[in-house]
Amino acid sequence: MTRNAKTPGFVGIDRRSLLKVAAAAGVVQVASPFVRTARAADTVKIGLDNPLTGTYAALGKNELIGAQLAVEEINAKGGILGRQVELLVEDSTSGDAGAAVQKATKLIERDQVNFLVGNINSALAQAMAQVAAQHGVLHVIPGGHTDAITGENCHWNVFRVCNTTAMETSAVAGSLIKAYGKKFYYLTPDYAFGHTLQSTMEKSAAALGGSKLGADLTPLGTTDYSGYLIKAQAANPDVIIFFQAGNDAVNALKQAVQFGLHKKFHLAGAQQELEVLLGLPPEARVGTWVFEWYWNQPGVAGVAEFVDKIRRKSGGHVPTARTWFGYASAWTCALAAEGAKSLDPVKMAKVLQGFALPPEIALMPNGAAFRAGQNQLIPDLFVGNAAEKGEKDPEDLFRVTEVVKGANVAGTLEETGCKMTWPT
């Protein structure tokens, strides 16, 4: 069953059932580091601490839909270790690290969850990872991309489903330079996710002879991008790189097209979301991007069935990468426990070292596995171009031109900077 949430549509959700924040959560103190041991209970609890309001609300709601479907499937198969699964949901907000930490602490200490899932915002994901590490709870991050999470700040108990920013930028930099030129101007959201996207894109581009003409940091929640766009135009780049996400990406790209910049320069970036393309007017669906998962994968086993299931849960809408993130994250919790035959976090984390997701969960041409010693999922990446309108389906708004194997852009374990230590 799902607690604290009703099954939402693509954009609708009963917020009152989600926003139950106990006053006690504000005064609970984080305990000294220790490893949690499994306790006897009627259910197994997965705590989802993710944005359901603010800039990233649409992304968070789709991750929720994916997690809900996974929990339904897990329970239909007998649950986890013979016990039914509950999904406890908290709204972290889109940008308040204090709120995310408070909710994570509440889920762990008061609700006694067996697993923690979240966050979309990289800064919030890092803050939650610290809480999970202190408590020794298995933590799965569905969609926070900054490299340090599975790099220099890695933890034995923290796993990530989405790509690192280095993987995304490595996948697309060569295509941009080859097709459009070497001079880039960057518009970058001013927090961990944006900072690492820009730094890794600069590195990827420089290795191929690319150069940075300029860059601007944009605050989360920016609505007026005119000043930044004027500066980018004046620099006369070959490509304007947009690293915004969620509502910020909608605003930035919409205004860029209103300024006519798409007729003078190529607009592009690394990570792109179907939620953003759906939120844009058709004329603003332009540019070259990376999708981390895409629903239109003819011939890939299990994808059509997954799309049908999500359509039934979301009022006919197709799954997005965020839907798959939530789905794969919840299933990772179940698979870890079943593989360990235990809810002991250390035993489950050991099972996930090098663990390949089953094809019906991975839902990609070349599968996906967690890299041992880093806890980073290494999946395929989909490089292509935004489409003004769908040909056979109105939500088919991305044309995949290349499927990049994650292993080809993930770098080495040593390059990630992860030096994982385990409890003794």
C-alpha positions, 0 to 999 in steps of 0.5 A, spaced: 500 500 500 502 507 499 501 511 505 501 519 505 499 519 498 494 518 493 496 516 486 497 522 482 496 524 474 501 527 470 500 534 474 495 533 479 496 530 486 493 531 493 498 535 497 494 535 503 495 527 504 503 528 502 504 534 506 504 531 513 510 534 517 510 532 524 512 538 529 517 533 532 521 532 526 524 539 527 527 537 534 529 530 532 537 530 533 541 526 528 544 520 532 551 518 532 553 514 526 551 507 527 549 501 522 541 500 523 539 493 524 532 490 521 527 490 526 521 485 526 515 489 523 508 488 519 511 492 513 517 494 510 517 501 509 520 505 503 521 513 505 521 517 499 523 525 500 523 528 494 520 535 491 512 535 490 512 543 490 516 548 487 521 548 481 522 541 480 515 539 482 513 535 476 519 531 476 518 529 483 511 527 481 513 523 476 518 519 480 513 518 485 508 515 480 514 510 478 515 508 485 508 507 486 508 502 480 514 499 483 511 498 490 504 495 487 508 490 483 513 488 489 507 487 493 503 483 488 509 478 488 509 477 495 512 484 498 519 484 501 521 478 505 514 476 505 512 482 508 508 488 504 511 494 502 509 501 505 511 507 501 511 513 506 512 520 502 514 527 504 515 533 500 522 536 501 520 542 497 525 543 491 530 547 494 530 547 501 536 543 504 534 544 511 527 541 509 529 535 506 534 533 512 528 534 517 524 530 513 529 525 512 530 525 519 523 524 521 522 518 516 528 514 519 527 516 526 520 517 527 517 512 521 523 507 522 523 506 514 528 501 512 530 505 506 530 512 504 529 514 497 531 521 494 532 527 492 532 530 485 536 536 487 543 535 488 544 539 494 538 536 497 541 529 495 548 530 498 545 533 505 540 527 505 546 522 504 549 525 510 543 523 514 543 516 511 550 515 512 550 517 520 544 512 521 546 507 516 540 506 512 540 504 505 539 510 501 537 510 493 538 517 490 533 517 484 535 523 480 540 528 484 546 528 479 552 532 482 558 527 481 561 528 488 555 523 491 558 517 488 565 520 487 569 524 493 563 524 498 561 516 496 558 512 502 557 505 502 550 505 503 548 510 498 546 508 491 544 512 485 540 511 479 541 517 475 547 519 471 553 523 473 554 530 470 560 527 467 557 521 464 552 526 461 557 531 458 561 526 455 556 523 451 554 529 448 560 534 447 563 531 441 556 531 437 556 538 439 563 540 437 562 536 430 556 539 428 555 546 430 562 548 433 567 549 438 565 556 442 560 555 448 557 560 452 554 557 458 547 558 462 548 555 469 543 554 475 547 556 481 548 550 485 551 543 486 548 540 479 549 546 475 556 547 477 558 540 476 555 540 469 558 546 467 565 544 469 564 537 466 562 540 460 568 544 460 573 539 461 569 534 455 569 540 450 576 542 452 579 535 450 576 536 443 578 543 442 572 546 445 572 553 448 568 557 453 566 564 451 563 566 457 558 563 463 553 566 467 550 563 474 542 563 474 539 562 481 534 557 482 527 559 480 529 565 476 523 567 471 527 572 467 533 570 463 533 576 458 539 579 461 543 573 461 540 571 454 543 578 452 550 577 454 550 570 451 548 573 444 553 578 445 559 573 446 557 570 439 558 563 441 557 557 436 552 554 441 549 556 447 549 551 453 543 551 457 543 547 464 537 549 467 532 543 469 524 543 471 520 550 470 527 554 470 529 550 463 522 552 461 522 559 462 530 559 459 528 556 453 522 559 452 525 566 452 531 564 448 526 562 442 522 569 443 529 573 443 530 569 436 536 566 439 535 559 436 535 562 429 542 565 430 546 560 435 545 552 436 541 551 443 543 545 447 545 542 453 546 535 457 540 533 461 534 534 458 527 532 461 520 530 457 517 534 462 520 540 460 519 539 452 511 538 454 511 544 458 514 548 452 510 551 446 512 547 440 516 552 437 521 552 443 522 545 442 529 545 439 536 543 441 541 537 442 540 534 449 541 527 453 535 523 455 537 518 461 531 514 459 526 514 453 519 511 453 520 510 445 524 504 445 522 499 439 524 492 440 527 493 447 524 488 452 519 490 457 519 497 455 512 497 451 509 494 457 512 499 462 509 504 458 502 501 458 502 500 466 504 508 467 499 510 462 494 507 466 496 510 472 497 517 469 491 519 465 494 516 459 501 520 459 507 516 457 513 515 463 519 520 463 526 518 465 523 521 472 518 515 472 523 510 471 528 513 476 522 512 481 521 505 479 528 503 478 529 506 485 524 502 489 525 496 485 533 496 487 530 496 495 526 490 494 532 486 490 537 488 495 533 485 500 531 479 497 538 478 494 541 479 501 535 475 504 535 480 510 534 487 511 541 488 514 543 495 510 550 492 510 548 485 507 544 489 502 549 494 500 554 488 499 549 485 494 548 491 490 556 491 488 556 490 481 549 488 481 545 488 474 538 490 474 533 485 471 531 487 464 524 488 466 527 493 471 533 496 467 528 497 460 534 499 456 538 496 450 544 494 454 541 494 461 544 497 467 548 495 473 551 498 479 558 499 479 562 496 485 566 500 489 562 506 487 554 505 487 553 508 481 548 505 476 551 505 469 546 505 464 545 507 457 544 515 455 540 517 449 543 523 445 538 526 440 534 532 438 528 535 441 522 535 436 516 540 435 511 535 435 510 528 436 509 524 429 505 518 432 504 520 439 503 527 441 508 526 447 514 523 442 518 529 443 525 527 442 529 524 436 534 519 439 540 519 434 545 515 438 545 510 444 551 511 448 553 505 453 554 508 460 561 504 460 564 508 455 563 515 458 563 513 466 571 514 466 574 509 471 573 508 478 579 511 480 577 518 476 571 518 480 574 520 486 570 515 490 574 511 496 569 507 499 570 505 507 565 500 510 563 499 517 567 494 521 
